[in-house]
Amino acid sequence: MWTTFAATVGGSAAGLTGLTFIVVAFRFDVVATSQEYRNRAAQTVSLFLTTTVTASLVTLPQPTWALGVELLVAAAASASLLSVLDHAARRGTSQHARPILVVALVVFAAGIAAAGLFATVGSTNGMGFYAASSLLGLMWGVYGTWVFLTQAGTDQINAVANVHDQPGTVPAA
């Protein structure tokens, strides 16, 4: 029953992964020099890849309990990786974890885990959690890609513009 949805979401996530690589390539000058942007790009790709992998698992013909175990492993691996990348993005700065990002990433992994828990006992009633997590992963990943395309490096440009706008300042060479 969920295979068509999973195939659609998985294909979308795979395509968006490619788009993210293109966007990062367009903004490579900024992404390559920023620890934060590199790790945020890796987070975005991780969201898409987790969505692709879990979609593949859902479409595999297998016992429901086996799908449950696989979804639990995927959720744990994804949560760990996303957490490590968030910490790495903030390393060396005074930034605290962004609450909206933390909530989105926790809900993403928890939804996959909830679907996995239901499936381990042979029930597909938790697949709505999988669906919600997949859609959240796609939306949050698209948002992350949009940020790279439109905002990466603008903080440096704005800082330079603000210095130039201050009376009595001399632009740096």
Kinemage of the C-alpha trace (Angstrom):
@kinemage 1
@onewidth
@group {chain A} dominant
@subgroup {mainchain}
@vectorlist {calphas} color= white
{ca met a 1} P 0.000 0.000 0.000
{ca trp a 2} L 2.871 2.397 0.729
{ca thr a 3} L 5.143 1.393 -2.140
{ca thr a 4} L 3.830 3.962 -4.625
{ca phe a 5} L 4.208 6.777 -2.101
{ca ala a 6} L 7.690 5.566 -1.141
{ca ala a 7} L 8.771 5.291 -4.777
{ca thr a 8} L 7.549 8.820 -5.466
{ca val a 9} L 9.214 10.294 -2.376
{ca gly a 10} L 12.419 8.334 -2.974
{ca gly a 11} L 12.648 9.499 -6.577
{ca ser a 12} L 12.014 13.077 -5.521
{ca ala a 13} L 14.678 12.894 -2.818
{ca ala a 14} L 17.198 11.382 -5.231
{ca gly a 15} L 16.564 14.155 -7.757
{ca leu a 16} L 16.815 16.820 -5.081
{ca thr a 17} L 20.129 15.348 -3.934
{ca gly a 18} L 21.494 16.014 -7.405
{ca leu a 19} L 20.065 19.526 -7.369
{ca thr a 20} L 21.769 20.185 -4.037
{ca phe a 21} L 25.126 19.167 -5.505
{ca ile a 22} L 24.563 21.591 -8.381
{ca val a 23} L 23.659 24.440 -6.005
{ca val a 24} L 26.709 23.734 -3.848
{ca ala a 25} L 28.840 23.733 -7.005
{ca phe a 26} L 27.419 27.155 -7.968
{ca arg a 27} L 28.260 28.482 -4.509
{ca phe a 28} L 31.476 26.483 -4.117
{ca asp a 29} L 33.590 29.566 -3.380
{ca val a 30} L 31.544 30.246 -0.235
{ca val a 31} L 30.755 26.654 0.768
{ca ala a 32} L 34.358 25.471 0.447
{ca thr a 33} L 35.651 28.169 2.759
{ca ser a 34} L 32.941 27.906 5.407
{ca gln a 35} L 32.895 25.070 7.918
{ca glu a 36} L 29.277 25.915 8.702
{ca tyr a 37} L 28.092 25.828 5.088
{ca arg a 38} L 29.988 22.601 4.325
{ca asn a 39} L 28.342 20.849 7.260
{ca arg a 40} L 24.910 22.312 6.523
{ca ala a 41} L 25.242 21.096 2.934
{ca ala a 42} L 26.112 17.647 4.267
{ca gln a 43} L 23.027 17.810 6.519
{ca thr a 44} L 20.830 18.632 3.547
{ca val a 45} L 22.259 15.765 1.512
{ca ser a 46} L 21.830 13.472 4.542
{ca leu a 47} L 18.136 14.370 4.770
{ca phe a 48} L 17.647 13.533 1.111
{ca leu a 49} L 19.690 10.331 1.301
{ca thr a 50} L 17.851 9.126 4.402
{ca thr a 51} L 14.580 9.770 2.597
{ca thr a 52} L 15.839 7.888 -0.465
{ca val a 53} L 17.150 4.932 1.556
{ca thr a 54} L 14.037 4.598 3.697
{ca ala a 55} L 11.866 4.816 0.579
{ca ser a 56} L 13.893 1.983 -0.917
{ca leu a 57} L 13.378 -0.067 2.235
{ca val a 58} L 9.620 0.480 2.128
{ca thr a 59} L 9.419 -0.671 -1.494
{ca leu a 60} L 11.395 -3.874 -0.881
{ca pro a 61} L 9.264 -6.998 -0.649
{ca gln a 62} L 10.055 -8.219 2.861
{ca pro a 63} L 8.385 -9.106 6.152
{ca thr a 64} L 6.982 -6.125 8.028
{ca trp a 65} L 9.115 -6.839 11.104
{ca ala a 66} L 12.279 -6.719 8.950
{ca leu a 67} L 11.215 -3.328 7.571
{ca gly a 68} L 10.730 -2.175 11.148
{ca val a 69} L 14.248 -3.140 12.153
{ca glu a 70} L 15.682 -1.456 9.057
{ca leu a 71} L 13.728 1.747 9.700
{ca leu a 72} L 14.926 1.815 13.309
{ca val a 73} L 18.531 1.441 12.166
{ca ala a 74} L 18.065 4.115 9.492
{ca ala a 75} L 16.500 6.507 12.024
{ca ala a 76} L 19.328 5.991 14.523
{ca ala a 77} L 22.023 6.393 11.876
{ca ser a 78} L 20.374 9.500 10.441
{ca ala a 79} L 19.821 11.122 13.844
{ca ser a 80} L 23.445 10.485 14.791
{ca leu a 81} L 24.815 11.857 11.533
{ca leu a 82} L 22.557 14.924 11.549
{ca ser a 83} L 23.528 15.667 15.152
{ca val a 84} L 27.251 15.333 14.437
{ca leu a 85} L 26.949 17.596 11.387
{ca asp a 86} L 24.997 20.212 13.375
{ca his a 87} L 27.675 20.221 16.065
{ca ala a 88} L 30.422 20.452 13.420
{ca ala a 89} L 28.642 23.376 11.726
{ca arg a 90} L 28.662 25.294 15.007
{ca arg a 91} L 32.214 24.310 16.044
{ca gly a 92} L 34.482 27.264 16.659
{ca thr a 93} L 31.567 29.701 16.924
{ca ser a 94} L 29.441 30.957 19.761
{ca gln a 95} L 26.289 29.792 17.998
{ca his a 96} L 23.811 27.696 19.892
{ca ala a 97} L 21.709 25.028 18.233
{ca arg a 98} L 18.797 26.631 16.397
{ca pro a 99} L 15.587 25.417 18.057
{ca ile a 100} L 13.644 25.127 14.784
{ca leu a 101} L 16.439 23.052 13.246
{ca val a 102} L 16.676 20.792 16.281
{ca val a 103} L 12.902 20.255 16.310
{ca ala a 104} L 12.804 19.513 12.572
{ca leu a 105} L 15.673 17.014 12.745
{ca val a 106} L 14.288 15.290 15.858
{ca val a 107} L 10.802 15.026 14.353
{ca phe a 108} L 12.308 13.709 11.103
{ca ala a 109} L 14.225 10.888 12.812
{ca ala a 110} L 11.505 10.200 15.390
{ca gly a 111} L 8.864 9.714 12.696
{ca ile a 112} L 11.001 7.130 10.935
{ca ala a 113} L 11.696 5.428 14.270
{ca ala a 114} L 7.978 5.425 15.183
{ca ala a 115} L 7.117 3.765 11.877
{ca gly a 116} L 9.893 1.262 12.565
{ca leu a 117} L 8.540 0.482 16.034
{ca phe a 118} L 5.075 -0.230 14.661
{ca ala a 119} L 6.502 -2.371 11.886
{ca thr a 120} L 8.663 -4.463 14.245
{ca val a 121} L 5.465 -5.781 15.832
{ca gly a 122} L 3.978 -6.497 12.397
{ca ser a 123} L 1.749 -3.424 12.069
{ca thr a 124} L 1.721 -0.956 9.196
{ca asn a 125} L -0.407 1.491 11.192
{ca gly a 126} L 2.672 3.628 11.866
{ca met a 127} L 3.470 4.284 8.225
{ca gly a 128} L 1.822 7.693 8.510
{ca phe a 129} L 4.792 8.660 10.685
{ca tyr a 130} L 7.100 7.531 7.884
{ca ala a 131} L 5.106 9.589 5.380
{ca ala a 132} L 5.218 12.721 7.539
{ca ser a 133} L 8.967 12.313 8.119
{ca ser a 134} L 9.631 11.804 4.434
{ca leu a 135} L 7.742 14.945 3.514
{ca leu a 136} L 9.457 16.889 6.300
{ca gly a 137} L 12.840 15.663 5.033
{ca leu a 138} L 12.011 16.826 1.517
{ca met a 139} L 10.745 20.220 2.662
{ca trp a 140} L 13.597 20.880 5.085
{ca gly a 141} L 16.130 19.747 2.480
{ca val a 142} L 14.656 22.060 -0.152
{ca tyr a 143} L 14.801 24.901 2.373
{ca gly a 144} L 18.465 24.114 3.069
{ca thr a 145} L 19.251 24.080 -0.641
{ca trp a 146} L 17.435 27.393 -1.092
{ca val a 147} L 19.513 28.909 1.708
{ca phe a 148} L 22.727 27.875 -0.073
{ca leu a 149} L 21.513 29.310 -3.342
{ca thr a 150} L 20.271 32.633 -1.987
{ca gln a 151} L 22.079 33.342 1.281
{ca ala a 152} L 25.476 31.621 1.309
{ca gly a 153} L 28.110 34.308 1.618
{ca thr a 154} L 25.692 37.211 1.964
{ca asp a 155} L 26.695 37.671 5.593
{ca gln a 156} L 30.225 38.526 4.417
{ca ile a 157} L 28.906 40.833 1.691
{ca asn a 158} L 26.583 42.560 4.176
{ca ala a 159} L 29.403 43.008 6.693
{ca val a 160} L 31.567 44.685 4.044
{ca ala a 161} L 28.632 46.860 2.901
{ca asn a 162} L 27.952 47.929 6.487
{ca val a 163} L 31.585 48.970 6.947
{ca his a 164} L 31.434 51.008 3.742
{ca asp a 165} L 28.214 52.700 4.900
{ca gln a 166} L 29.717 53.905 8.195
{ca pro a 167} L 30.903 57.515 8.084
{ca gly a 168} L 34.606 57.944 8.601
{ca thr a 169} L 35.563 54.349 7.778
{ca val a 170} L 38.123 53.381 5.233
{ca pro a 171} L 37.360 50.280 3.157
{ca ala a 172} L 39.806 47.421 3.645
{ca ala a 173} L 42.027 46.681 0.691
